Amino acid sequence: MDQLISKKKFKELVTSRKFIELFNELGWDFAELTIPVIAGDNHYELNAVAEKRDFIVLNCTGKNGGFPDKTERKRIERNIAKKFYEHLIIFTGEKVIKQVWQLAIREPNKPIVIREVEYYTNQEPEYLYQKLAGLFFSIDEEENIGIADVKLRVTEQFNQNAEKVTKAFYDRFKKEHAIFLSFIEGIENKVNKDWYASLMLNRLMFIYFIQRKGFLDKNHNYLSDKLHETQKKHGKDEFYSFYKKFLLVLFHEGLGSPERNEQLEDELGRIPYLDGGLFDIHDLEKEHDIQIRDDAFKKIFEFFDDFNWHLDTTITATGKDINPDVIGYIFEKYINDRAAMGAYYTKEDITEYISKNTVIPFLFDQVKKECANAFRNDSSLWSMLREDPDRYIYPAVQYGIYDLDPGTGEKKYKDYPEEIAMGLDIQKPGLLERRKAWNKYAPEDVALPTEIWREVIERRNRYFEVKKKLENDEIREINDFITYNLNIRQFAQDAVEHYEGSDFINAFYKAISRLTILDPTCGSGAFLFAALNILEPLYETCINRMRDFVNEADEKGQAKKHSNFREVLMEMDKHPGDKYYIYKKIILNNLYGVDIMREAVEIAKLRFFLKLVATVDADYRKPNLGLEPLPDIDFNIRAGNTLVGFATEKELEKCLVEDMMGAIVKEEIEEKCDIVARTFARYKEIQLSSGNDYHDFKVAKEELIKRLKELNHELNLLLHKQASGLKYDNWLASHQPFHWFAQFYEIIHNKGGFDVIIGNPPYVECSKIKYTLDKFQTLKSGNLYALVIENCASLLKKKGYIGLIVQNSIVCTKRMLPIQQFLENRFSLFFSNFDDRPAKLFTGIYHMKGTIFLGVPICGSKFIFTTKFFRWYEEYRPSVFDILKYNELNKRLNFPGHFSKYSEKRHQQILLKIYKQKSLGLSLKNSGEVVYCHRIASYFIKAINFVPYFYNEKQGEKKSDDYKKYYVDSENKKMMLMALFNSSIFYINWHTLHDGYHCGKKNIDEYPFIFQNENHELSKKMIKLGSSVSNDYKQNSFRKDTFYKNTGKVIYDEFYPKKSKPIIDEIDTVLAEHYGFTQEELDFIINYDIKYRMGKELEKGGSNN
């Protein structure tokens, strides 16, 4: 935050329109700029007030007593946005007291959203800064006003400090959880005891958040104080008084019930009724006489008190801040560590990328059905792209291409330095020599972190290629935003904000209200939260547009027009806050999740509750402190095994086919499913209504629980008949069946499935699973994630979208052929591929090469798009998803078990040329002259013609098992083979097709290469270079001592292929003639992933060509 001023000073400067003085007082920089804008028939001049870090504040004054209306203000904003994406425009009139503060700002993990606040100078200033609090204005404890830093985003702070607080909290949490568990008496079953400990800690953490927000009798230390009070009241010898005599009363009669008497109010103080199911009497509390010693709570409160609990997303550098995002991260880690289920915490960039590229395309598909006119070629929807293409190209792609002229705000192109520019012309001779400087690190003003000039040039070329497509109206389908990796969230936001027709808004709101999103292995809800964050600004803008249309109609005396909009707005007005209502509606209507871990489900629900409570401030003048009861989402987020149970009607029919009474039983089950679905719909309806009658709600919930239990039991009995000799209770405990067809009957049966499915399924070998999974046709793929994908496809609507992150094996191993064929038959596909060296998507895992796949409905001909096998350094992580580049997979490069990984046309052309030749395996022998090739690779393939030294304490001196033998029938061919294995072209093919780790016999046999006559000029060069590279490896080797757990001391020869890169480059130059590569293709081959392959050698200016 910058400088602060008093409220009095703030009001004085705002009402007198002394904006330059205001922002100067607040510590902003003076700006001298005038921008003329035409809006409709009117001409306006916008004068700069102040600026800071490319964020501009402008003043627009209407002439002749006029004031720009909403339509004109939007047009003005669109003009300014072309120069300054984020800005504040203060609209004023010469003779009017009205001001409109129009703020265009990008909140963390959201598109730029336009917000307008009307302010009249006869009002108190609180109205203005409260409306923009948290977005622009900040206020300290002394109620002085400042401006929040508009460029240093809280996401950056979160990234910097989350690890610190996570480690500190997590390490202690594990210990404190174990201690708390030991204090619980009355539950013998270990699983149930663990579950109850987690439930209690969730409840207590929730209370810690809300007590710090002032919701519990205005006491920020409510729980600790109540513990002392209770002990004082009941005496120190009462070791169990707090749990029984206070906490359970607080949970069940206070926070969990709206009915209060005077005695209860005296005991608990002024607290809200929360509902939400979190504080209901739990089944374990009904079934057991539970006792927990006071010491347990004393210890846990001392632990919690060491941290700062707050509900906003601000993170300071103390490493002590706990907010809902940190809690989600911590508990995902805790659950995964305990479960050992092959599930990993998915960071926000992954969840956002997958969610936005599935949710938004589905919404636009639905809107297109209802409002086809909006998607015509001449529609303003597409003209937005042509008129301001840079708005939809991610800032990371544009970085360093332009400078802003401080006088005009115009963009000026930054030319390349001479030593870089000289390599641009591919027609001149000496291309490799002219491009030597391209491997130098580029300066910060033009480069993203760690970029070399070669990458800067590639990124700039991509920028101009995509910009040209936008300017030429070549982007005409919503899925083009995935193909060209455009800012789909900003486009969706702008479409809802600016499209002129009410029919579009009507269709969009209908689509978003009906949308169903599922994460079938939801963990603590990371993907569902990403979906929530994507939907919320769209809902908000949709509702604001409804208000605009209704206000406009009212001004024209058309009080009955837009009746559907009026209904939505009337319902909104019955609730205490728009934001709370929108979140509640999304959580209840749009989001669904299932997880096998009950603790994970509880934490996901806790996070949703915290998200809701964060939108409201305690107001003791209002009923229930201004807080609406939390939604009960027990039936949206559920526990169960996503792979075991009846997923669809077909599966139920298959089970009943041999039963003589099958048809009758099926009809009865479907009738019961329908009743459950209608009960669930009524249950949600009650919660969204403004009355939310407590007794109606409880009756509806009890009825729903009862009917679901009966239905599940009947389906469990049917499914158990197929189990192999297991007793029913044992089978139920080990399989934890979840019957999708029954639990979500309205969605699966009535609507044809979920609209969007997203998530991160577990990566576990099927052989490690104790329950049977015979129903899956992808079982031979051997990993649970393949089965989850197949199950998802059966749960997904025919025209639905799916996005999951899985292991990279899905695109590069023949074992995965069943799931690959399954996906190709069901979807058009996008695969983005991520290596795990030098950095990785999932931290804390040694090997985790990942692939995100997006499955979109097949419209016309099927397609597959892929990216290269992406590598990056950790500093580059914020740009990874913005820089992704897809290329359509050439059918000639779609091999069984392999979807080739490439982004560049040059890369594709290289592969097409080499695959004109026959496989190397046809020339290899079972004996003869031998080449030793290392079976594990990372940045180089290592092949030599001698046995390297290897010794271990267990077996003594021997040949390392990692070096595999490959035979040819002559000494000369051996040298040629050795040159080939060490070449960059061989490496590129391996890295493109295979898993980036194993280089085994199958990988080598399939490589396309035909030996030429040994007397051929190229063969002679290869023979000589093969000998040279092997000798160079030996000369640069180092005998290394280390220790392995299984074998003890190990001594071996370590090789450094990067030191032999000049020789490898010569090999590739010869192979370029062999395959017919151009000079540009050879440049690509020699410098493929050069920054990562050469590492520090590149920084020293090591040779690369």
DONU-974580 format. One record per residue (C-alpha): x, y, z. Coordinates in steps of 0.001 Angstrom, whole numbers, plus 500000, padded with zeros to 6 digits. Layout:
residues N
XYZ...
end
This chain:
residues 1105
500000500000500000501170503570499258500636506751501327497542507337503456495264510336503871492390511036506244488730510533505329488190514283505667490949515075503191489711512370500834486193513828500770487447517365500275489553516425497231486965514119495646484019516523495980486053519418494579487307517163491738490947517806492620491946514355491404495568515176490547496111516463494084494282513440495508496509510897493777499612512969494422498752512880498148498323509118497822501853508754496479501193508273492759503294509671489912502310512700487845501257511851484259501028514232481325498779512722478649495611513670476767493673511056474798490916512140472376488058509631472002484959509556469810481935507818471368478837507874469201478348511453467978480345512989470816484002513878471126485713513548474508489134514315475867490539512175478663493260513800480733495748511836482753495477512280486514498272509977487688500011506712486878501955503964488532503554500908486903501576501275483641498279501673485518496718504972484459494068507163486117492133509390483688489483512073484044486771512460481415484604515589481732481384515910479747481017519135477769478193521672477887476700520252481041476435516776479491477474513470480969478407510368478942475721507689479274476495504017479955476812503124476260479213505992475628481224505152478734481646501587477452482868502865474088485308505200475787486580502378477973487112500096474958489244502792473320491343503322476441491735499567476941493651499330473662496387501446475225496084500577478933494524497236479869494081498234483502492927501739484333490581503973486280488438506531484455486674509129486588483727510548484641482543514004485716480274516723484351480854520479484367477663521333486229476615518058487833477365516524491224477423513019489758480668511142489271481163507648487818484335505837488816484925503163486190487590500674487192489099498121484802491301495872486874492452492271486778491875490563490114494022487491490863493080484533488621490332486504486880489931488361483590489774492147483502486329493101484794484776496555484373483135497935487525481281501229487759480419503090490935478127506094490788479024508674493398477316511990494178479412514647495848476704515259498452477218511700499705479716510623502334482914509216500758482467505842502524480134504753499740482842505209497139485771503523498810483635500744500308482415499830496819486009499678495603487509498273498804489894495426498203490036496246494500491489499722494619491158501467497962492524500184501242491731501417504708493836500958507818492802500456511448492784504233512007490446504519508996492966506359506871492548505723503161495186504446500778495425502614497473496177498923497325499162498134495125497567497662491736500433495780490165501972493593492852499243490994492846498325488885495854498916485748493787502607486661493655502646487110497421500846483794497832503440481999495710506305483583497638505008482743501097502689479741500705505556477274500920506828478822504135503470478776505902502499475400504431505591473657505742505366475290509168501654474577509572501688471142507941504572469723509982502898470794513205499426469813512059500473466183511584501852466070515126498913467929516668496402465780514770498008462624516197497959464066519724494338465227519366493412461755518118494851460190521269492521462331523431489328461022521755487551458367523791484478456288522965485249455370519322487077452074518910487165451793515120490397453460513905488934454710510594485956456284512370488183457768515029490393459365512351487306460648510602485929462235513764489276463858514584489305465441511112485677466554511478486386468195514838489484469986513554487555471189510489484846472605512732487392474294514978489323475791512055486119477134510561485329478776513880488852480238514026488238481926510679484836483347511574485815484455515085488633486536513575486044488091511250483979489163514276481037486743513898481268485219517382480056487709519966482560490267518596485304488212520252488401487420518162489544484876520778486123483343521307487108479673521594490096480152523898488114482500526137485177480084526295487525477245527243488816479300530211485267480334531171484005476750531072486884475453533174486380478275535668482634477600535819482857473823536233486122473592538177489585472365537243488777468782538258486218468530535423488595467311532728485926466796530050483703469837530602484507471900527491483613469279524844480339468102526381479125471232528126480137473903525677481406472770522265478577470374521399476071472989522561477792475574520357477797473212517358474330471686517526472200474277519320474086477442518380475722477414514959473609474483513731470159475705514797468252478990514416466162478432517556467579480263520581466366480956524122467642483513526587469738480992528519471464479788525354472121483364524251473666484142527656475917481111527422477009481434523782476718485170523265475556486693519977476437484221517233474913483408513837472976480346512698475165478828509979473507475591508856475523473994506006475517470556507653478949471111509229477452471523512710474638468959512452474681466070514914477015463687513131476296459956512762479372459193514895477998461487517618474659459662517479476244456207517619478972456739520243479346458289523678482353460419522780484572462157525315487501464527524652489657465983527419489968469755527858493744469436527453493207468421523825491537471749523064494035473763525079496841472280523015495121472691519645494185476322520399497796477094521320498816475651517950496181477656516031497057480840517930500561480766516472499101481688513077497112484588511614493668483449510462491872485559507884489418485049505054490850487364502409493623486260500062496280488619501391499529486917502321502241488790504184505868487809504386505607486519507964504961482922506983502177482890509575499101483648507449496387481027507131493635481667504597491276479257502800493698478829499866496503477798502197494146475434504042493218473777500747496871473271499851497768471944503295494925469487503497495311468174499980498876467326500962497786465824504284495117463619502693497390462444499875500230461631502281497867459568504414496080457861501565499138457106499400496627457092496548498861458473493802497045461816493944498910465110494057498001468698494842497154470496491615498340474102491462496054476927490419497583477432486963496703473820486053493182473906487482492449477247485825493795476164482427491708472993482355488582474593483800488422477650481538489059475585478392486176473222479150483604475330481009483628478367478691483489476444475379480529474424476675478698477603477707479245479184474300478042476025472533474797476260474520474387479994473880474948479433470157471969477046470075469704479692471602471165482832470019472704481921466645472656485537465430475352486476467909477756484063466182477307485250462599480472486345460812479463490009460983478602489852464692480135492313467163481211489230469125483950488525466564484657492168465725485972492562469303488869490316468284489631492267465130489419495687466778491618494886469785493543491657469113496165492273471807493471492112474483493031488392473780496694487463473470498203486713476869500565489407478234503363486830478515503264486271474735503442490046474111506130490736476688508994492930475517507715493436471967506638497047472411507512500138474414504777502575475435505249506149474274504785508199477488503400511143475535500723509373473488500310505963475092500996504423471652502975501202471261506399501323469622507979498119468282511337497153469794513808496230467067516253493342467444519924494152468049522059493827464915523733490554465998520275489013466426518663490527463324521406489124461067520054485606461630516484486316460503516982485846456751516873482095456034517841482510452354521363483852452879524214481333453317525856480657456688522613480465458669524086478528461618526959480959461962524657483986461720522448482567464485525175481893467040524105484896469121520546483521469344521647481217472165522634484095474431520334485035477281518173487999476273517914491145478464515045491514480944513282494279479022512532491923476114512689488456477675510594486470480103512634484972482959515388482627481635514593483198477923517388483127475359517091485153472141516026482063470204512957481748472438512213485481472298512186485313468483509969482231468465507540483919470891507433487128468841506788485177465651503945483398467378502513486709468570502425488205465071501047484984463570498129484881466026497536488633465880497233488439462086494611485706462389492615487854464799492856490932462579491853488919459503488717487467461114490128483927461032489018483144464586485377482141464302484830479247466727485133479119470504487493476121470298489888478287468259490692479926471594492117476594472754493906475933469456495677479319469456495867479538473257493998482839473456492591484504476556489249482723476550488215484137479928488683487700478755486696486974475606483832485449477600483871488379480017483842490944477211481137489084475296478802489234478295479815492815479096479551494281475598477308492241473286474383494522472602471448492093472481469391491066475530468759487709473814472465486875474262472356487693477989469161485663478382470726482660476625473981482997478573472263483175481960470112480185481091473214478203480080475266479155483132472371478474485537471878474949484166475560474069483883476750470932485718480459470467486443481892467305487980485238466409489478485022462605489973488130462492492218487772465913493800490131465727496779489802468966498722488157470704495768490974472411493827489278471995490425485827472867491709487256476066493170488812476922489819485415476444488175483799478627490846486297481413490172485633481212486435481850481295486797481566484047489436482576487092487317480430485806484444477391485490486727478053488932488177478402490610484791475343488790483459473255490120486360474654493638485929473673493555482263470176492424483270469958495480485530471065497715482650468373496328480335465668496625483009466699500214483911466727501192480250463247499705479750461949501507482847463281504822481574461274504255478391458135503368480354458349499650479426457852498304482955456838494810481782459713494266479372462415491700480312460166489867482784462666487003483095465422489452484042463138491069486594462450487702488247466174487032488652466806490522490057463847490310492465465207487038493828468680488585494163467288491556496061465820489243498713469324488218499763471753490274501851474566490364499265474946489751495519478333488058495864477098485651498545474028484733496509476092484159493348478575481898495144475736480017496826473937479508493515477106478256491815477963475866494656474464474393494812473564474315491108476817474003489175479401472060491177479569468351492005482369466204493364483105462703494615486139461370496448486937458051498091488408459831501137485725461110503499488163463584505040488787465101501603485070465604501071484733467335504441487612469695503648486197470552500225482912471532501855484749473523504540486558475524501850483285476356500109481784477541503396484782479780504031484498481214500529480908482199501270481539483652504728484431485718503326481935487757501281480035489030504333481015491262507242479389490803510634476640493371511135475128493174514619472282495493513575470901492853511176469150489529511782471644486671512026474446489264511910473749489839508212474740486282507334472471484045505286472531480353506302475215478372504507474073475930501844474020472258502748476142470629500050476266467119501506474591465882498326476775467854495904480125466780497345479994463102498321482220460272499475482498457045497505484509455021495013484168456646491624484981453369489819482701450933491654478947451146491292476291451576488619477351454578486567474641454399483907471331452807483018473130450386480676475266449048483516472165448453485606470473446668482687473539444477482172473422443415485824469707442579485604469784440789482245469981437318483785467314438068486394463826436885485382462352439815487267464970442198485838462602444451483890460293444890486889463208445520489271464704448058486853461413449935486623461084450010490415464655451240490839464205453967488239461015455111489953462867455345493258465735457176491544463272459671490111461739460308493545465219460865495011466080463268492168462884465287492723463523465341496483467076466618495845465776469321493470463270470466496106466007470394498732468183472772496649465188474971495840464445475486499553468041476571500158468039479145497361464726480658498389464876483715500588462741482189503350464757479016503770462361477656506426464421475663508945461799472982509578460979472483505866464677472210505194465319469630507919462341467533506844463503467625503220467035466591504225465888463719506420463605462453503655466442462656501134468854460772503426466265458067504111465390457517500446469038457502499364469980454947502034467207452602500940468054452989497260471807452534497811471211449413499870469106447878497102471715448697494453474545447465496684472820444110497067472460443838493283476098444708492699477326442445495484475918439426493647478726439903491137481417439969493871483681436952494136482796435308497437483197438353499673480824438768502592478501441720502049479857443864504930483481443196503941482698443957500311480941447194501282483907448342503384486575447470500791484774448640497632482852451700498928480455451606495941479049454829494554476035454540492276476199457525489943472967456516488265471094456833491555473034459583493336472818461969490361469805460505488561468476463879487430471804464636485717472747461166484401469294460028483260467218463163482736469917465439481295472077462831479579475099463339481828477306466087483225478131469015480953481778469320481976484121466916483780487478468136485116490064466829487544493265465032488403492603461285488760494918459056490817497963457543489111497952454025490566498720450707488913495587448544488673497610445579490001497826447371493375494036447644493720492327445031495851488860445322494312487735444060490901487293446418487955486354443997485182483696446226483569486274448565481983487420448042478390490574450069479123491683447771481960494697446571479931496084450105480042497019449108483574496581452407485437493580453726487357493639457039485538492675455281482290489666453691483987488623457029485474488713458551481973486528455760480608484087456132483482483987459901482950483052459405479312480004457393480395479010460141482860479516462957480355476816464413478145477283463498474473478256467071473579480062467657476872483679468682477501486293466876479568489693468032480839492019465970483037495687466019483920497266462562483825500663460939483395502496461514480138502293457783479433498868458443477900500536459782474746503742457776474533503420454138475655501919451223473739500360449872476919498042452879476788496730451946473336493270450929474710492668454348476313494175456162473312491787454396470927488908455001473318489619458742473390490090458995469614486691457398469046484884459645471539486437463128471225488448465592469254491542466056471394494104468540472670497216467167474411499655469498476194502789467722477400505106468638480272508510467194481100509722467043484708513255468326484137514489470894485067511172471953486704507895470063487021504175470712487337503909468783490605506457469675493262507800467149495726507657464197493284510865462869491748509359461774488431506070463208487203505909463925483505502371465101482894499878465513480091496721467602480115494130466325477722491040468234476690488263466249475016485840468357472984482745467256471039483401465980467526481969468457465033482579467347461461486022465782461096487950464667464169491252466296465076494149465877467492496331468835468515499509468396470553502254470521472061505956469828472286507344468103475376507542471381477295510495472181479569511106475212481758513009476570484733511024477302487878511253481098487392509350480639484129506410478792485728504018481818485759504232481942481939504079478220481127500367477994480310500236481356478532503020480316476153501625476899475186501500476324471444499494473583469728500025472006466321497640469627464597498986466080464664499826464823461186498146461460460631501449460027459371502929460805462803500099459210464810501722455876465595500062453083467634500754453967471271502263457364470415500772460796469834503879462698468696504735465700470874505570468780468817504465472408468382506447473597465353505854472956461645509640472560461227509604469851463873506802468091462008508619468349458657511775466862460173509835463866461482508022463364458165511369463278456353512997460743458644509939458452458593510337457967454859513044455447455775512686451913457111513157450971460756516635450566462185515619447275463807515737445610460378519517446213460273520355445197463854521737441707464585521763439278467495525567439198467624528586440847466034530073444297466634528545445911469711527524449414470732526626450098474383523674452470474771522439453726478147518795452793478738518013455960480761518207459370479122517397462939479975519121465567477812521356463270475721521435459650474557524755458105475608526270455475473300529899454198473407531988451356471942533650450262475181532482448837478522532526451694481055533876451030484527531277449986487110531650448592490638529234448058493507529837446759496972527363443908496548528509442461493206531997443837492657533309445022489274530917444318486389529185445827483350526438448205484410522984446794483682521985450241482427524128449870479285522350447682476731524061445945473785523126446571470139524806444527467409525685445188463781527694443125461331530759445314460799533156447624462611532257450517460316528518450114460937529260450082464656530878453503464358527988454780462246525465453415464752527303455055467614527265458392465788523554457985465087522633457183468723524507460256469998523010462604467396520495465324468235518156464072465499517968460649467166517419462410470500514632464620469083512767461632467695513076459809471027511964462858473046509048463482470658507627459965470551508656458324473798508487458983477542511578461169477934513177458710480360513557455153479016515529454456475857515112450746475320515258448235472478511760449005471166512552452739470980515746451993469046514287449324466745511509451677465613513827454558464692513935455074460904517437454744459490518944452886456532522700452292456497524277453557453296527166451826451590530228452033453822532220453613450991529688456387450532531074459830451423528462460374454157529167456932455635532891457730455835532107460937457729529781459078460104532393456374460764534999458996461645532591461003463842531375457874465656534928457117466696535540460762467666532471461093469879533186457846471760536806458862472386535686462335473488533229460805475970536047458722477447538422461689477617535834463874479429534583461151481795534896461247485566535066458252487912532415458968490515531942457502494021528441457344495470526252455232497736523007453416496906520679451975499513520352448552497828523934447975496709526071450081499061529118451884497666529090452380493893531926453572491642531248454250487982532340456257484956530149459336484504529983460914481034529282464515480016527860464507476453527385468294476427531168468647476382531102466702473117528341468843471580530556470254468770531176466697467547527464465852467908526668468928465796528980467611463070527126464284463178523802466101462721525232468071459796526075464774458051522668463299458913521026466434457484522397465399454080521325461797454679517690462802455387517529465880453131517064468561455795517209472262454967519617474626456736516715475974458833515756472427459838519361471662460743519455474827462858516329473587464675517902470141465260521267471370466534519593473892468870516678471755470043516079472502473748519619473895473722519184475898476922518281472796478921520622470356477206523675472590477587522827474167480946525699476188482401527842475454479352525472477719477404525849480495479991529622480277479496529085480669475750529650476977475030529594475860471414526278474916469889526972474682466187
end
